[in-house]
């Protein structure tokens, strides 16, 4: 039997959030022709970090579980959770923990029949972002891709977002998910979107006076927004204007 108490204890220290990314000298470059914004770096993928995006926490928990529980099999998963990343186009990163190889030594799959066989072996979901350790059958999660133990995954520290796209930054004190969204119609080229679980979103420009009230109990988020408003952005030239 998999030690669920041990896994819960292991992931309890992980904190889902990136409101400190501007503290690390991140550069912001925008391309008005392509309507893209690049953040460098946006991710860090430190295997010993306990704070970050869902992909960073998945990576760190994957390493730690294999070190502390070598008898378990750990599979990295990209899919959907039942509360925030529910759309089929959305992606959330978490883990399967089991007593056996779920993929019959196959390194990677996004094939539906192979995924169905894997989940039929009743893996345990370990989600370090949302602190969940629960049987897959009872979870409401969905699976898009599986990466087996031993499968190499390449990570990029930079992030490039198209107009109206962006990334989740973390959970606020209301339990809502806060996103950074690119918007070339905004004076700051980006906006803040707040997403309650299974409810309509709220959209704010960075200078919206409602933000101070909305995040009155979240000084780390307001610090991030204030830093983002003042952060210099560099225009990327893609062709000669002469």
Residue frames as qw, qx, qy, qz and C-alpha x, y, z in Angstrom:
[[0.000, 0.886, 0.464, 0.000, 0.00, 0.00, 0.00],
 [0.361, 0.522, -0.031, 0.772, 1.19, 3.49, -0.84],
 [0.365, -0.432, -0.500, 0.655, 1.79, 5.64, 2.25],
 [0.083, 0.781, 0.395, 0.476, -0.69, 8.47, 1.70],
 [0.445, -0.872, -0.125, 0.161, 0.17, 10.11, 5.02],
 [0.623, -0.350, 0.267, 0.646, 3.85, 10.23, 4.06],
 [0.363, 0.398, 0.472, 0.698, 3.01, 11.75, 0.67],
 [0.150, -0.896, -0.353, -0.224, 0.70, 14.33, 2.23],
 [0.548, -0.742, 0.030, 0.384, 3.46, 15.30, 4.63],
 [0.599, -0.045, 0.373, 0.707, 5.97, 15.55, 1.79],
 [0.224, 0.518, 0.445, 0.695, 3.90, 17.93, -0.35],
 [0.266, -0.834, -0.456, 0.158, 2.58, 20.04, 2.55],
 [0.399, -0.588, 0.067, 0.701, 5.57, 22.41, 2.30],
 [0.345, 0.217, 0.537, 0.738, 5.07, 23.15, -1.41],
 [0.129, 0.665, 0.317, -0.663, 3.61, 26.56, -2.25],
 [0.469, 0.508, 0.577, 0.434, 1.98, 27.19, -5.60],
 [0.033, 0.962, 0.193, -0.191, 2.80, 30.73, -6.72],
 [0.662, 0.232, 0.154, 0.696, 5.11, 32.96, -8.74],
 [0.053, -0.969, -0.215, -0.106, 4.44, 36.38, -7.26],
 [0.497, -0.738, 0.251, 0.381, 8.16, 36.68, -6.51],
 [0.792, 0.312, 0.325, 0.413, 9.38, 36.27, -10.12],
 [0.270, 0.900, 0.018, 0.342, 10.11, 40.00, -10.48],
 [0.527, -0.810, 0.250, 0.055, 12.52, 39.82, -7.54],
 [0.810, -0.179, 0.433, 0.353, 14.98, 37.87, -9.66],
 [0.115, -0.543, 0.404, 0.727, 15.86, 40.49, -12.27],
 [0.553, 0.413, 0.711, 0.135, 13.38, 39.27, -14.87],
 [0.027, -0.261, 0.357, 0.896, 13.59, 41.05, -18.24],
 [0.500, 0.580, 0.585, -0.269, 10.45, 41.87, -20.24],
 [0.100, -0.241, 0.554, 0.791, 10.68, 42.17, -24.02],
 [0.545, 0.532, 0.519, -0.388, 7.71, 42.92, -26.25],
 [0.234, -0.021, 0.689, 0.686, 7.21, 42.51, -29.98],
 [0.401, 0.433, 0.272, -0.760, 4.39, 44.75, -31.29],
 [0.436, 0.326, -0.592, -0.595, 4.50, 43.21, -34.78],
 [0.408, -0.024, -0.909, -0.074, 3.99, 39.67, -33.49],
 [0.578, -0.525, 0.010, -0.625, 2.00, 40.86, -30.46],
 [0.858, -0.164, -0.449, 0.187, 4.09, 38.78, -28.11],
 [0.268, -0.836, 0.355, -0.322, 5.71, 39.40, -24.75],
 [0.802, 0.128, -0.527, 0.250, 8.75, 37.44, -23.50],
 [0.539, -0.783, 0.216, -0.223, 9.70, 37.08, -19.85],
 [0.797, 0.313, -0.419, 0.302, 13.29, 36.06, -19.08],
 [0.208, -0.048, -0.972, -0.094, 13.51, 34.09, -16.86],
 [0.608, -0.311, -0.123, -0.720, 9.96, 33.12, -15.96],
 [0.950, -0.264, -0.111, -0.122, 10.62, 29.61, -14.63],
 [0.126, -0.766, 0.617, -0.129, 13.57, 28.25, -12.66],
 [0.934, 0.085, -0.320, -0.132, 13.03, 24.47, -12.37],
 [0.008, -0.546, 0.737, -0.398, 15.18, 24.08, -9.28],
 [0.655, -0.140, -0.725, -0.160, 14.59, 20.45, -8.20],
 [0.405, -0.227, -0.682, 0.565, 14.91, 21.49, -4.56],
 [0.166, -0.191, 0.031, -0.967, 12.55, 24.46, -4.71],
 [0.018, 0.390, 0.873, -0.292, 9.30, 24.38, -2.74],
 [0.245, 0.699, 0.307, -0.598, 7.64, 27.32, -4.48],
 [0.056, -0.275, 0.598, 0.751, 6.74, 27.90, -8.12],
 [0.604, 0.182, -0.314, -0.709, 4.45, 27.02, -11.00],
 [0.916, -0.062, 0.252, -0.307, 2.67, 23.68, -11.27],
 [0.852, 0.436, -0.266, 0.115, 5.35, 22.38, -13.65],
 [0.182, 0.630, -0.592, 0.469, 8.16, 23.47, -11.31],
 [0.566, -0.372, 0.535, -0.506, 6.46, 21.86, -8.30],
 [0.969, 0.153, 0.005, -0.194, 5.70, 18.69, -10.24],
 [0.658, 0.542, -0.450, 0.265, 9.39, 18.45, -11.13],
 [0.067, -0.559, 0.620, -0.547, 10.56, 19.07, -7.55],
 [0.756, -0.218, 0.399, -0.472, 8.06, 16.63, -6.02],
 [0.919, 0.318, -0.214, -0.087, 8.96, 14.00, -8.62],
 [0.454, 0.529, -0.600, 0.392, 12.61, 14.17, -7.52],
 [0.282, -0.443, 0.592, -0.611, 11.82, 14.19, -3.81],
 [0.886, -0.075, 0.178, -0.421, 9.33, 11.29, -3.90],
 [0.870, 0.345, -0.345, 0.065, 11.81, 9.14, -5.80],
 [0.262, 0.519, -0.627, 0.518, 14.47, 9.94, -3.23],
 [0.387, -0.315, 0.564, -0.658, 12.32, 9.40, -0.13],
 [0.796, 0.091, 0.475, -0.364, 10.15, 6.54, -1.43],
 [0.116, 0.472, -0.746, -0.454, 12.29, 4.58, -3.91],
 [0.288, 0.130, 0.948, -0.038, 9.86, 1.66, -3.71],
 [0.442, 0.660, 0.444, -0.416, 7.14, 3.70, -5.47],
 [0.449, 0.282, 0.542, 0.652, 6.77, 4.31, -9.18],
 [0.042, 0.679, 0.209, -0.702, 6.30, 8.00, -10.09],
 [0.411, 0.453, 0.596, 0.520, 4.74, 9.17, -13.37],
 [0.025, -0.335, -0.052, 0.940, 4.62, 12.83, -14.42],
 [0.243, 0.589, 0.764, 0.098, 1.25, 13.91, -15.76],
 [0.076, 0.108, -0.116, -0.984, -0.08, 16.81, -17.81],
 [0.087, -0.471, -0.853, -0.208, -3.85, 17.11, -17.68],
 [0.258, -0.546, -0.161, -0.780, -6.69, 18.95, -16.00],
 [0.071, -0.102, -0.780, 0.613, -7.76, 19.44, -12.41],
 [0.051, -0.589, -0.793, -0.146, -11.46, 19.68, -11.49],
 [0.186, -0.766, -0.397, 0.470, -11.44, 23.25, -10.13],
 [0.027, -0.787, 0.139, 0.600, -9.34, 25.68, -12.19],
 [0.076, 0.442, -0.697, -0.559, -7.71, 24.08, -15.25],
 [0.620, 0.236, 0.678, -0.316, -10.87, 22.43, -16.48],
 [0.614, 0.671, -0.102, -0.404, -10.84, 23.36, -20.16],
 [0.946, 0.140, 0.216, 0.196, -9.37, 20.79, -22.54],
 [0.527, 0.724, -0.122, 0.428, -6.98, 23.47, -23.85],
 [0.330, -0.826, 0.348, -0.295, -5.75, 24.21, -20.33],
 [0.769, 0.192, -0.564, 0.231, -2.89, 22.27, -18.76],
 [0.520, -0.731, 0.312, -0.311, -2.06, 21.41, -15.19],
 [0.546, 0.406, -0.713, 0.170, 0.93, 19.37, -14.02],
 [0.694, -0.488, 0.359, -0.389, 0.76, 16.73, -11.28],
 [0.085, 0.417, -0.905, -0.004, 1.96, 13.20, -10.52],
 [0.905, -0.152, -0.252, -0.308, 0.77, 9.61, -10.41],
 [0.128, -0.515, 0.805, -0.267, 2.26, 7.48, -7.65],
 [0.921, 0.009, -0.170, -0.351, 1.80, 3.72, -7.83],
 [0.706, -0.452, 0.545, 0.018, 3.36, 0.42, -6.81],
 [0.708, 0.124, 0.594, 0.361, 4.03, -0.60, -10.41],
 [0.106, -0.201, 0.442, 0.868, 4.90, 0.85, -13.80],
 [0.490, 0.519, 0.442, -0.543, 1.65, 2.17, -15.28],
 [0.495, 0.714, -0.213, -0.447, 2.99, 2.30, -18.86],
 [0.961, 0.098, 0.235, 0.109, 4.71, -1.06, -19.33],
 [0.631, -0.317, 0.274, 0.653, 8.13, 0.64, -19.66],
 [0.372, 0.686, 0.365, 0.507, 6.88, 3.03, -22.36],
 [0.394, -0.112, -0.219, 0.886, 8.53, 6.41, -21.75],
 [0.174, 0.261, 0.080, -0.946, 5.84, 8.79, -23.05],
 [0.100, 0.401, 0.853, 0.319, 2.29, 8.67, -24.32],
 [0.307, 0.194, 0.166, -0.917, -0.66, 10.85, -25.22],
 [0.365, -0.072, -0.802, -0.468, -2.54, 7.92, -26.74],
 [0.609, -0.328, 0.082, -0.717, -6.01, 7.55, -25.26],
 [0.920, -0.107, -0.340, -0.161, -5.99, 3.75, -25.05],
 [0.617, 0.184, -0.542, 0.539, -2.59, 3.69, -23.32],
 [0.135, -0.345, 0.355, -0.858, -3.73, 6.36, -20.85],
 [0.771, -0.271, -0.112, -0.566, -6.92, 4.40, -20.17],
 [0.867, -0.019, -0.475, 0.146, -4.86, 1.28, -19.38],
 [0.344, 0.287, -0.501, 0.740, -2.64, 3.31, -17.07],
 [0.358, -0.314, 0.272, -0.836, -5.49, 4.79, -15.04],
 [0.849, -0.180, -0.352, -0.352, -7.18, 1.36, -14.87],
 [0.677, 0.056, -0.603, 0.419, -4.30, 0.36, -12.55],
 [0.474, -0.809, -0.342, -0.065, -5.73, 2.77, -9.97],
 [0.515, 0.239, -0.278, 0.775, -2.86, 5.23, -9.46],
 [0.318, -0.742, -0.403, 0.431, -2.81, 7.79, -6.70],
 [0.288, 0.808, 0.102, 0.503, -2.83, 11.45, -7.72],
 [0.532, -0.524, -0.195, 0.636, -0.23, 13.58, -5.94],
 [0.263, 0.801, 0.233, 0.485, -0.74, 17.25, -6.74],
 [0.528, -0.244, -0.314, 0.750, 1.88, 19.40, -4.95],
 [0.025, 0.315, 0.153, 0.936, 0.29, 22.63, -6.21],
 [0.537, -0.424, -0.167, -0.710, -3.14, 22.08, -4.66],
 [0.195, -0.341, 0.787, -0.476, -2.01, 19.70, -1.86],
 [0.860, 0.035, 0.041, -0.507, -4.07, 16.73, -2.99],
 [0.020, 0.279, -0.958, -0.057, -3.31, 13.05, -2.51],
 [0.685, 0.198, 0.363, -0.600, -6.32, 11.14, -3.78],
 [0.558, 0.121, 0.789, 0.228, -7.14, 8.04, -5.88],
 [0.002, 0.083, -0.499, -0.863, -7.53, 8.99, -9.52],
 [0.141, -0.426, -0.837, -0.312, -11.00, 7.44, -9.69],
 [0.246, -0.747, -0.561, 0.260, -12.26, 9.83, -6.99],
 [0.405, -0.339, 0.008, 0.849, -10.44, 12.94, -8.16],
 [0.357, 0.852, 0.303, -0.232, -12.20, 14.52, -11.13],
 [0.163, -0.657, 0.491, 0.548, -8.80, 14.99, -12.80],
 [0.844, 0.517, 0.118, -0.078, -8.23, 14.25, -16.49],
 [0.606, -0.415, 0.484, 0.475, -5.06, 13.11, -18.23],
 [0.549, 0.786, -0.113, -0.261, -3.62, 14.43, -21.51],
 [0.603, 0.581, -0.526, 0.153, -0.02, 13.13, -21.41],
 [0.854, -0.507, 0.109, 0.033, 2.09, 10.74, -19.35],
 [0.373, 0.724, -0.545, 0.197, 5.87, 10.85, -18.83],
 [0.931, -0.254, -0.259, 0.050, 7.30, 7.70, -17.30],
 [0.574, -0.725, 0.316, 0.215, 10.19, 7.42, -14.89],
 [0.646, -0.157, 0.524, 0.532, 13.36, 7.75, -16.97],
 [0.427, 0.709, 0.429, 0.362, 11.76, 9.95, -19.65],
 [0.365, -0.172, -0.027, 0.915, 13.73, 13.13, -20.26],
 [0.120, 0.878, 0.461, 0.049, 11.74, 16.38, -20.32],
 [0.426, 0.204, 0.009, 0.882, 13.31, 19.61, -21.54],
 [0.173, -0.821, -0.455, 0.297, 12.42, 22.78, -19.67],
 [0.341, 0.562, 0.102, 0.747, 12.68, 26.40, -20.76],
 [0.311, -0.399, -0.448, 0.738, 13.35, 29.16, -18.25],
 [0.102, 0.131, -0.153, -0.974, 11.87, 31.78, -20.60],
 [0.314, 0.528, 0.771, -0.167, 8.20, 32.23, -21.47],
 [0.040, 0.060, -0.384, -0.921, 6.74, 33.82, -24.61],
 [0.263, 0.502, 0.751, -0.340, 3.03, 34.64, -24.57],
 [0.113, 0.380, 0.567, 0.722, 0.83, 35.71, -27.46],
 [0.261, -0.194, 0.068, -0.943, -1.77, 38.44, -27.14],
 [0.731, -0.270, -0.038, -0.625, -4.64, 37.43, -24.80],
 [0.876, -0.072, -0.463, 0.113, -2.60, 34.48, -23.51],
 [0.144, -0.742, 0.447, -0.478, -0.70, 34.26, -20.27],
 [0.541, 0.075, -0.796, 0.260, 0.09, 32.21, -17.18],
 [0.630, -0.700, -0.296, -0.160, -1.37, 31.54, -13.75],
 [0.192, 0.646, -0.469, 0.571, 0.61, 33.15, -10.94],
 [0.203, 0.017, -0.841, 0.501, -0.91, 31.57, -7.85],
 [0.350, -0.618, -0.693, -0.126, -3.79, 31.50, -5.39],
 [0.050, -0.525, 0.192, -0.828, -4.92, 34.59, -3.45],
 [0.102, -0.087, 0.746, -0.652, -6.34, 34.77, 0.07],
 [0.675, 0.131, 0.128, -0.715, -9.87, 34.21, -1.29],
 [0.654, -0.010, 0.756, 0.038, -8.80, 30.89, -2.81],
 [0.641, 0.729, 0.150, -0.186, -9.04, 32.31, -6.34],
 [0.759, 0.027, 0.332, 0.560, -6.49, 31.77, -9.09],
 [0.058, 0.886, -0.063, -0.455, -4.68, 34.90, -10.31],
 [0.770, 0.328, 0.367, 0.406, -3.45, 35.07, -13.92],
 [0.110, -0.620, 0.253, 0.734, -1.15, 37.42, -15.81],
 [0.620, 0.549, 0.551, 0.105, -2.62, 37.98, -19.29],
 [0.318, -0.130, 0.349, 0.872, -1.03, 39.74, -22.28],
 [0.261, 0.801, 0.534, -0.076, -3.15, 42.56, -23.68],
 [0.446, 0.086, 0.231, 0.861, -1.64, 44.91, -26.26],
 [0.099, -0.716, -0.385, -0.575, -4.67, 47.19, -25.88],
 [0.583, -0.749, -0.256, 0.183, -3.73, 47.80, -22.24],
 [0.101, 0.950, -0.252, 0.155, -1.34, 50.68, -21.36],
 [0.429, -0.642, 0.635, -0.038, 0.94, 48.18, -19.58],
 [0.461, 0.368, -0.738, -0.327, 0.66, 45.45, -22.29],
 [0.401, -0.091, -0.906, 0.099, -0.73, 43.04, -19.70],
 [0.546, -0.467, -0.031, -0.695, -3.65, 42.64, -17.30],
 [0.124, -0.159, 0.887, -0.416, -4.61, 40.69, -14.20],
 [0.654, -0.179, -0.481, -0.556, -7.37, 38.09, -14.37],
 [0.300, -0.240, 0.760, -0.524, -8.91, 36.55, -11.24],
 [0.602, -0.016, -0.672, -0.430, -10.55, 33.14, -11.61],
 [0.582, -0.280, 0.553, -0.527, -12.71, 31.74, -8.79],
 [0.187, -0.057, 0.976, 0.093, -13.28, 28.00, -8.84],
 [0.118, 0.416, 0.873, 0.225, -16.04, 27.19, -11.35],
 [0.072, 0.827, 0.404, -0.383, -17.24, 30.81, -11.46],
 [0.488, 0.817, 0.137, 0.274, -16.90, 33.70, -13.97],
 [0.649, -0.038, -0.103, 0.753, -13.57, 35.52, -14.11],
 [0.058, -0.959, -0.149, 0.235, -12.82, 39.16, -13.29],
 [0.682, 0.387, 0.126, 0.608, -10.52, 41.20, -15.55],
 [0.276, -0.908, -0.081, 0.303, -8.43, 44.17, -14.34],
 [0.511, 0.727, -0.201, 0.411, -5.91, 46.55, -15.84],
 [0.658, -0.033, -0.463, 0.594, -2.78, 46.92, -13.71],
 [0.081, 0.145, -0.242, 0.956, -3.76, 50.46, -12.65],
 [0.465, -0.527, -0.545, -0.457, -7.37, 49.54, -11.77],
 [0.187, -0.493, 0.455, -0.718, -8.08, 51.11, -8.34],
 [0.869, -0.261, -0.053, -0.418, -10.23, 48.09, -7.43],
 [0.772, 0.232, -0.554, 0.210, -7.11, 45.93, -7.21],
 [0.077, 0.408, -0.600, 0.684, -6.02, 47.42, -3.87],
 [0.653, -0.208, 0.313, -0.658, -9.32, 46.45, -2.29],
 [0.919, 0.145, -0.271, -0.248, -9.44, 43.10, -4.07],
 [0.793, 0.164, -0.464, 0.358, -5.98, 42.15, -2.79],
 [0.276, -0.803, 0.224, -0.479, -6.06, 43.99, 0.54],
 [0.806, -0.469, 0.345, -0.108, -5.06, 40.76, 2.31],
 [0.906, 0.199, 0.197, 0.316, -2.46, 39.84, -0.32],
 [0.115, -0.909, 0.222, 0.335, 0.47, 42.27, 0.00],
 [0.513, -0.264, 0.673, 0.463, 2.68, 39.94, -2.03],
 [0.458, 0.548, 0.632, 0.299, 0.30, 40.22, -4.98],
 [0.090, 0.980, 0.157, -0.076, 0.05, 44.01, -4.73],
 [0.377, -0.691, 0.436, 0.437, 3.85, 44.23, -4.54],
 [0.540, 0.095, 0.708, 0.445, 4.03, 42.15, -7.72],
 [0.326, 0.791, 0.490, 0.168, 1.50, 44.37, -9.51],
 [0.105, -0.965, 0.062, 0.231, 3.29, 47.57, -8.46],
 [0.459, -0.472, 0.583, 0.475, 6.65, 46.18, -9.59],
 [0.522, 0.343, 0.695, 0.357, 5.13, 45.04, -12.87],
 [0.219, 0.929, 0.299, -0.019, 3.71, 48.51, -13.58],
 [0.133, -0.927, 0.271, 0.223, 7.15, 50.06, -13.06],
 [0.720, -0.211, 0.550, 0.368, 9.21, 47.40, -14.80],
 [0.194, 0.639, -0.401, -0.627, 10.94, 48.66, -17.95],
 [0.821, 0.303, 0.483, -0.020, 10.04, 46.82, -21.14],
 [0.189, -0.476, 0.568, 0.644, 12.33, 46.51, -24.16],
 [0.726, 0.534, 0.068, -0.429, 10.92, 46.57, -27.66],
 [0.619, -0.138, 0.685, 0.358, 12.14, 43.79, -29.91],
 [0.373, 0.624, -0.280, -0.628, 12.77, 44.87, -33.51],
 [0.751, 0.116, 0.648, 0.054, 11.81, 42.24, -36.07],
 [0.597, 0.523, 0.402, 0.456, 12.26, 44.28, -39.25],
 [0.310, -0.111, 0.043, 0.943, 13.67, 47.57, -40.46],
 [0.168, 0.770, 0.528, -0.317, 11.19, 50.46, -40.35],
 [0.087, -0.585, 0.255, 0.765, 13.24, 52.60, -42.76]]
